[in-house]
Amino acid sequence: MPPAPADLAVSNLSCGGEMVSNEELFYSFEIHNLRGPAVGDFNWSIHLTDENGVIVEEIDSSAMSTYSTYGQLV
């Protein structure tokens, strides 16, 4: 039987809650593999949303490579 597919999840997300326009934004997060082997590339992005959950702007994004197994920090 093949292993379960990878399930990448974000945790420990933090960013400034009292930001003012034109200030530099600092943020951090961790990506954990919750199950199965994760081998290859994946993309992530952080979006600014309004009170209705509509994306207003993409703040940052990137592509990453990983070779993690169950429970590992990617």
DSSP file (Angstrom, degrees, kcal/mol; ACC not computed):
  #  RESIDUE AA STRUCTURE BP1 BP2  ACC     N-H-->O    O-->H-N    N-H-->O    O-->H-N    TCO  KAPPA ALPHA  PHI   PSI    X-CA   Y-CA   Z-CA
    1    1 A M              0   0    0      0, 0.0     0, 0.0     0, 0.0     0, 0.0   0.000 360.0 360.0 360.0 132.5    0.0    0.0    0.0
    2    2 A P        -     0   0    0      0, 0.0     0, 0.0     0, 0.0     0, 0.0  -0.355 360.0 -98.3 -70.3 154.0    1.4    3.4   -0.9
    3    3 A P        -     0   0    0      0, 0.0     3,-0.1     0, 0.0    32,-0.0  -0.262  46.5 -89.4 -67.2 159.4    2.0    6.0    1.9
    4    4 A A        -     0   0    0      1,-0.1     3,-0.1     3,-0.0    31,-0.0  -0.349  52.2 -98.4 -63.0 148.7   -0.6    8.7    2.6
    5    5 A P        -     0   0    0      0, 0.0    33,-0.1     0, 0.0    -1,-0.1  -0.307  47.5 -89.6 -66.9 156.6    0.0   11.9    0.6
    6    6 A A        -     0   0    0     31,-0.6     2,-0.3    -3,-0.1    30,-0.2  -0.265  33.4-159.9 -62.8 152.0    1.8   14.8    2.3
    7    7 A D        -     0   0    0     28,-1.0    27,-3.2    29,-0.3     2,-0.3  -0.818   8.8-164.5-137.3  94.1   -0.3   17.3    4.2
    8    8 A L  E     -A   33   0A   0     -2,-0.3     2,-0.3    25,-0.2    25,-0.2  -0.643  11.4-179.5 -85.1 135.1    1.6   20.6    4.7
    9    9 A A  E     -A   32   0A   0     23,-2.6    23,-2.9    -2,-0.3     2,-0.3  -0.981  23.9-126.2-136.9 146.4    0.2   23.0    7.3
   10   10 A V  E     +A   31   0A   0     -2,-0.3     2,-0.3    21,-0.2    21,-0.2  -0.713  33.1 168.6 -89.9 139.5    1.1   26.4    8.6
   11   11 A S  E     +A   30   0A   0     19,-2.5    19,-2.5    -2,-0.3    -2,-0.0  -0.938  52.9  31.2-141.8 167.2    1.6   27.0   12.3
   12   12 A N  E    S+     0   0A   0     -2,-0.3     2,-0.4     1,-0.2    -1,-0.1   0.848  71.6 176.3  53.4  40.6    3.0   29.7   14.6
   13   13 A L  E     +     0   0A   0     16,-0.1     2,-0.4    -3,-0.1    16,-0.2  -0.608   1.7 171.2 -75.0 129.4    2.0   32.5   12.2
   14   14 A S  E     +A   28   0A   0     14,-2.5    14,-2.1    -2,-0.4     2,-0.3  -1.000   7.1 152.9-140.9 143.9    2.8   35.9   13.5
   15   15 A C  E     -A   27   0A   0     -2,-0.4    12,-0.2    12,-0.2     2,-0.2  -0.972  52.8 -70.7-158.8 164.6    2.7   39.4   12.1
   16   16 A G        -     0   0    0     10,-1.0     3,-0.4    -2,-0.3    -2,-0.0  -0.406  35.2-169.6 -64.1 128.1    2.2   43.0   13.2
   17   17 A G  S    S+     0   0    0      1,-0.2    -1,-0.2    -2,-0.2    -3,-0.0   0.615  82.4  51.6 -92.4 -14.7   -1.4   43.6   14.3
   18   18 A E  S    S+     0   0    0      2,-0.0    -1,-0.2     0, 0.0     2,-0.1  -0.277  78.0 156.8-116.4  45.0   -1.0   47.4   14.5
   19   19 A M        -     0   0    0     -3,-0.4     2,-0.3     4,-0.0     6,-0.1  -0.393  27.4-153.2 -75.7 149.9    0.5   48.2   11.1
   20   20 A V    >   -     0   0    0      4,-0.1     3,-1.9    -2,-0.1    -2,-0.0  -0.914  37.2 -82.1-118.4 147.3    0.2   51.6    9.5
   21   21 A S  T 3  S+     0   0    0     -2,-0.3     3,-0.1     1,-0.3    -1,-0.1  -0.134 114.1  17.4 -49.8 141.0    0.3   52.2    5.7
   22   22 A N  T 3  S+     0   0    0      1,-0.3    -1,-0.3    -3,-0.0     2,-0.2   0.491  93.9 126.9  72.0   7.4    3.8   52.3    4.2
   23   23 A E  S <  S-     0   0    0     -3,-1.9    -1,-0.3     1,-0.1     2,-0.3  -0.649  70.1-101.1 -87.1 152.6    5.4   50.6    7.2
   24   24 A E        -     0   0    0     -2,-0.2     2,-0.5    -3,-0.1    -4,-0.1  -0.547  36.2-136.3 -71.8 135.3    7.6   47.6    6.7
   25   25 A L        -     0   0    0     -2,-0.3     2,-0.4    -6,-0.1    -1,-0.0  -0.829  16.0-165.0 -98.8 127.4    5.8   44.3    7.5
   26   26 A F        +     0   0    0     -2,-0.5   -10,-1.0     2,-0.0     2,-0.3  -0.936  18.7 160.0-109.6 133.8    7.5   41.6    9.5
   27   27 A Y  E     -A   15   0A   0     -2,-0.4     2,-0.3   -12,-0.2   -12,-0.2  -0.966  16.3-171.9-146.1 161.6    6.1   38.1    9.7
   28   28 A S  E     +A   14   0A   0    -14,-2.1   -14,-2.5    -2,-0.3     2,-0.3  -0.985   9.0 164.5-151.3 155.8    7.1   34.6   10.4
   29   29 A F  E     -     0   0A   0     -2,-0.3     2,-0.4   -16,-0.2   -17,-0.2  -0.974  24.6-132.6-161.8 164.3    5.6   31.1   10.1
   30   30 A E  E     -A   11   0A   0    -19,-2.5   -19,-2.5    -2,-0.3     2,-0.5  -0.947  11.8-147.5-122.7 147.4    6.5   27.5   10.2
   31   31 A I  E     -A   10   0A   0     -2,-0.4    43,-3.4   -21,-0.2     2,-0.4  -0.975  18.2-171.1-115.9 124.7    5.4   24.8    7.8
   32   32 A H  E     -AB   9  73A   0    -23,-2.9   -23,-2.6    -2,-0.5     2,-0.7  -0.876  23.7-130.8-114.9 146.5    4.9   21.3    9.2
   33   33 A N  E     -A    8   0A   0     39,-2.5    38,-2.7    -2,-0.4   -25,-0.2  -0.875  20.7-172.2 -94.2 113.3    4.3   18.0    7.3
   34   34 A L        -     0   0    0    -27,-3.2     2,-0.3    -2,-0.7    -1,-0.1   0.678  63.5  -5.4 -83.4 -18.6    1.3   16.4    9.1
   35   35 A R  S    S+     0   0    0      1,-0.3   -28,-1.0   -28,-0.2    -1,-0.2  -0.979 101.1  16.7-166.9 159.5    1.4   13.1    7.2
   36   36 A G  S    S-     0   0    0     -2,-0.3   -29,-0.3   -30,-0.2    -1,-0.3   0.442  89.6 -55.6  59.4 160.6    3.1   11.1    4.4
   37   37 A P        -     0   0    0      0, 0.0     2,-0.6     0, 0.0   -31,-0.6  -0.450  44.9-155.2 -70.5 141.7    6.4   11.8    2.6
   38   38 A A  E     +C   68   0B   0     30,-3.0    30,-1.2    -2,-0.1     2,-0.5  -0.939  22.7 165.4-119.5 106.1    6.7   15.3    1.0
   39   39 A V  E     +C   67   0B   0     -2,-0.6     2,-0.3    28,-0.2    28,-0.2  -0.977  42.9  19.1-126.3 119.4    9.2   15.2   -1.8
   40   40 A G  E    S-C   66   0B   0     26,-2.4    26,-2.5    -2,-0.5     2,-0.2  -0.856  90.7 -30.0 129.0-162.0    9.4   18.0   -4.3
   41   41 A D  E     +C   65   0B   0     -2,-0.3     2,-0.3    24,-0.2    24,-0.2  -0.637  45.8 176.0 -97.7 151.1    8.4   21.6   -4.8
   42   42 A F  E     -C   64   0B   0     22,-2.5    22,-3.0    -2,-0.2     2,-0.3  -0.980  19.8-133.9-147.1 158.5    5.5   23.5   -3.4
   43   43 A N  E     -C   63   0B   0     -2,-0.3     2,-0.3    20,-0.2    20,-0.2  -0.843  18.1-174.4-111.8 148.3    4.3   27.1   -3.5
   44   44 A W  E     -C   62   0B   0     18,-2.4    18,-2.1    -2,-0.3     2,-0.3  -0.961   1.8-178.0-135.8 157.3    3.1   29.3   -0.6
   45   45 A S  E     -C   61   0B   0     -2,-0.3     2,-0.5    16,-0.2    16,-0.3  -0.990  19.1-142.6-152.1 153.0    1.6   32.8   -0.5
   46   46 A I  E     -C   60   0B   0     14,-2.8    13,-2.7    -2,-0.3    14,-1.3  -0.982  23.5-165.7-118.1 126.5    0.4   35.3    2.1
   47   47 A H  E     -C   58   0B   0     -2,-0.5     2,-0.5    11,-0.3    11,-0.2  -0.882  20.2-134.9-116.0 144.3   -2.6   37.4    1.3
   48   48 A L  E     -C   57   0B   0      9,-3.4     8,-3.5    -2,-0.4     9,-1.5  -0.858  33.8-170.9 -89.1 125.8   -4.1   40.5    2.8
   49   49 A T  E     -C   55   0B   0     -2,-0.5     6,-0.2     6,-0.3     2,-0.1  -0.854  17.0-127.0-119.7 155.4   -7.9   40.0    3.0
   50   50 A D    >   -     0   0    0      4,-2.2     3,-2.1    -2,-0.3    -1,-0.0  -0.245  47.1 -82.1 -87.4-175.4  -10.8   42.3    3.9
   51   51 A E  T 3  S+     0   0    0      1,-0.3    -1,-0.1     2,-0.1    -2,-0.0   0.644 130.6  54.3 -65.7 -13.8  -13.4   41.7    6.6
   52   52 A N  T 3  S-     0   0    0      2,-0.1    -1,-0.3     0, 0.0     3,-0.1   0.359 119.4-107.2 -98.3   3.7  -15.4   39.5    4.1
   53   53 A G  S <  S+     0   0    0     -3,-2.1     2,-0.4     1,-0.3    -2,-0.1   0.577  71.1 145.5  82.5   9.5  -12.4   37.3    3.3
   54   54 A V        -     0   0    0      1,-0.1    -4,-2.2     2,-0.0     2,-0.3  -0.676  56.1-113.2 -82.7 131.1  -11.8   38.8   -0.1
   55   55 A I  E     +C   49   0B   0     -2,-0.4    -6,-0.3    -6,-0.2     3,-0.1  -0.478  36.4 175.1 -67.2 124.9   -8.2   39.0   -1.2
   56   56 A V  E     -     0   0B   0     -8,-3.5     2,-0.3     1,-0.4    -7,-0.2   0.795  65.2  -9.0 -96.3 -40.1   -7.1   42.6   -1.4
   57   57 A E  E     -C   48   0B   0     -9,-1.5    -9,-3.4     0, 0.0     2,-0.6  -0.985  59.5-119.9-159.6 145.6   -3.4   42.0   -2.1
   58   58 A E  E     -C   47   0B   0     -2,-0.3   -11,-0.3   -11,-0.2     3,-0.1  -0.833  27.1-172.9 -87.0 120.6   -0.7   39.3   -2.2
   59   59 A I  E     -     0   0B   0    -13,-2.7     2,-0.3    -2,-0.6   -12,-0.2   0.885  61.6 -17.4 -83.7 -41.6    1.9   40.3    0.3
   60   60 A D  E     +C   46   0B   0    -14,-1.3   -14,-2.8     2,-0.0    -1,-0.3  -0.985  58.6 175.6-160.5 157.5    4.5   37.7   -0.4
   61   61 A S  E     +C   45   0B   0     -2,-0.3     2,-0.3   -16,-0.3   -16,-0.2  -0.977   4.4 167.6-161.3 161.2    5.0   34.3   -2.1
   62   62 A S  E     -C   44   0B   0    -18,-2.1   -18,-2.4    -2,-0.3     2,-0.4  -0.980  30.4-117.3-165.6 167.9    7.7   31.8   -2.9
   63   63 A A  E     -C   43   0B   0     -2,-0.3     2,-0.3   -20,-0.2   -20,-0.2  -0.940  32.5-175.3-113.8 141.9    8.4   28.3   -4.1
   64   64 A M  E     -C   42   0B   0    -22,-3.0   -22,-2.5    -2,-0.4     2,-0.4  -0.925  18.2-138.1-133.9 158.4   10.2   25.8   -1.8
   65   65 A S  E     +C   41   0B   0     -2,-0.3     2,-0.3   -24,-0.2   -24,-0.2  -0.917  25.1 179.8-113.7 145.3   11.6   22.3   -2.1
   66   66 A T  E     -C   40   0B   0    -26,-2.5   -26,-2.4    -2,-0.4     8,-0.1  -0.989  30.7-174.8-145.0 154.0   11.3   19.7    0.6
   67   67 A Y  E     +C   39   0B   0     -2,-0.3   -28,-0.2   -28,-0.2     2,-0.2  -0.383  44.1 147.2-137.1  53.0   12.2   16.2    1.4
   68   68 A S  E     -C   38   0B   0    -30,-1.2   -30,-3.0     4,-0.1     2,-0.2  -0.506  33.3-151.4 -95.0 160.0   10.3   15.9    4.7
   69   69 A T    >   -     0   0    0    -32,-0.2     3,-2.0     1,-0.2   -36,-0.3  -0.634  50.2 -44.3-116.7-179.7    8.6   12.9    6.4
   70   70 A Y  T 3  S+     0   0    0      1,-0.3   -36,-0.2    -2,-0.2    -1,-0.2  -0.143 124.7   6.9 -50.2 130.1    5.7   12.8    8.8
   71   71 A G  T 3  S+     0   0    0    -38,-2.7    -1,-0.3     1,-0.2     2,-0.2   0.390  95.3 133.6  82.6  -2.7    5.9   15.3   11.6
   72   72 A Q    <   -     0   0    0     -3,-2.0   -39,-2.5   -39,-0.2     2,-0.5  -0.498  61.8-115.8 -84.8 150.8    8.9   17.2   10.3
   73   73 A L  B      B   32   0A   0    -41,-0.2   -41,-0.2    -2,-0.2    -4,-0.1  -0.722 360.0 360.0 -76.4 128.2    9.3   21.0   10.1
   74   74 A V              0   0    0    -43,-3.4   -42,-0.1    -2,-0.5    -1,-0.1   0.466 360.0 360.0 -80.8 360.0    9.6   21.7    6.3
